[in-house]
Amino acid sequence: MSGQVWSRALITGGAGFVGSHLCARLLDAGTDVVCLDNLATGSRANVADLEPRPGFRFVAGDATDPEALTGLPGRFDLVLHFACPASPVDYQRLPLETLDVGSTGTRLALERARADGARFVLASTSEVYGDPLEHPQREGYWGNVNPVGPRSVYDESKRFAEALVTAHRGARGTDAAIVRIFNTYGPRMRTGDGRAVPTFVTQALDGLPLTVAGDGGQTRSLCYVDDTVDGVLALAASAETGPVNIGGGDEITMLELARRIIELTGSASRVRHVGRPVDDPARRRPDTRLARERLGWRPRVGWSEGLERTVGWFSRSVAA
Ligand code: NAD
């Protein structure tokens, strides 16, 4: 973990998919972890194996509630702001909450970090690039976002959060950085959250048709969660401010992804094409030169290994 060991970290959204992996990794490295989560889209089950560990504390609370943040006792030297509904199904169900956690939540988390003298990292997203007109996407690209479209609450929440981080650093001297995470997959994704990997894997395991949006020619570059966590912590341990892209290098069409999952699960399922969501980005691939050059980061877990681990986890949780 880049050699850096923090004494005590606050992770907002720590009971979510990526957040729970971050909690585990930091605990393993000897950092005490406080996970603040309102369970809007996360689950206590995601951190159940961490709860008995002495360095871990789960706090039920909302990152947009000033008392929840200021009321946490002790001092943190790392604040990772990951609270936010992240899948289209979730943020369209929670549109105002999504905007609030990007605005008020980010502001409060930044203030807590500054008060404690902590390093701060905002989980931003490739969605700030919208439906990109530049390919691959490098950090200097400003994006192509529809501010009133169905994805706008998420995209604009994160864009505003990025502006807040930048302003806080400039106006208050907060040691704050921005990571732009591209599509990440792995164990503890939620069945039914609408994202391609958990949807296809559960459909394949259940012998149902894999519902591919449109002709399935749209691409994503998926990154296994362990690699994403490595990237986030490498940024946290560095003096970089970002934004820094963290994402997988293998661009894949959704049709190809569905086929690989059918093959890997040995399922008899077929592909069924369904309507494509409005403003669904056509292509997505990160330019990760900055992360490679400044953080020494690159994804290590290949496709087959990452998908195998994910399918294994889903099979076990379906069986449980
Ligand atoms: P997730 O939905 O699994 O996790 C989000 C967590 O935040 C959940 O546990 C949820 O309960 C919690 N939360 C939401 N609003 C909250 C609030 N107001 N107060 C406290 N807790 C709150 O999603 P994820 O995929 O783990 O994403 C985590 C972060 O990473 C998000 O900020 C997301 O935007 C960002 N991100 C994720 C991806 C990805 O591919 N998974 C890609 C880009 C960015």
Residues whose N, C-alpha, C, O or C-beta is under 5 A from the ligand:
A	BS01	NAD	G13 A15 G16 F17 V18 G19 L36 D37 N38 L39 A40 T41 G42 S43 G61 D62 A63 T64 H81 F82 A83 C84 P85 A86 V101 A123 S124 T125 S126 I181 F182 N183 T184
